[in-house]
Amino acid sequence: HDSFGTVAPDAPILSEVTKEVFVRQYSNTDYLSDMRDHTRNIISDEQAEELPEVPTMGDLEITEVLKSDHFFS
């Protein structure tokens, strides 16, 4: 895990920036599909056929974390 720190007066800024970057990072990327595609490229065809399907995306509204008071500690 990465760790971040700041002085107390800047804690609200760190909190907001952390949430904004998290939303940007996870908004338009399907990391599970990307990982599966990458794995398919480095294993045999027989092994690739055994890989499970990626679960369908749920309905999480990732931008809701921007409203969180306790997103990161």
N, C-alpha and C positions, 0 to 999 in steps of 0.2 A: 504494500500500500504506500502511496505517496503521502507525505505529511506536509502540512503548511502551517505557518505560524506568522503572527504579527503582534504588534503592541496593542494593548487594550483599546486605545482610542480608535484604531483602524479596524477592529473586529467586524463592525457592520459592513465595511467595504469588502473585506475578505469573504464574508458570508454571501454577499450579493454576487460578487465576481465568480465564486465557486459554483453557485447555482446556475448562473448564466452560461458558464463554460460547459457544465454538465448537460444542460439542455441542448446546446449547440452540438456537443459531441454525440449525443444519442438520438437526435431528432430525425435524421435522414439516412441512417445506416442500419442495415440488418446484419449485425455482427455474427449471428449464428449461421446465416446463409453464407456469408463471406468465409467463415472458418471452414464450413463444410466444403465449399468450392475449392479452397486452398488445399484441404486435406485430400480431396479427390485427385488433385494434380500431383501429389507426392506418394500416393499408395498405388498398389496394383489395381487393375480393373475388377478383379474378383473381390478384393477388399472393399473397393468403392461401392460395389453392389450391396454390400452388407451394412453400409452406413444407414442409420435411421433417417427418416424425413425430419426436416426442421419443423418444430411446432409453428402453427400459424400465429401471427401477431395478435395480441390482445387489443384492448381498447384503452390502455393507459394513455392519459393525456400528459405527456412528459412535461409540458410547461407548467403543470400544477406545482412542481417543486419550487417554482419561483415564489410561491406564496408561503412556503414552509418556514417556520421559525427555527426548526431543529433539523435542518438538512444535513449538516456536516459538523462533526465534533472532533 
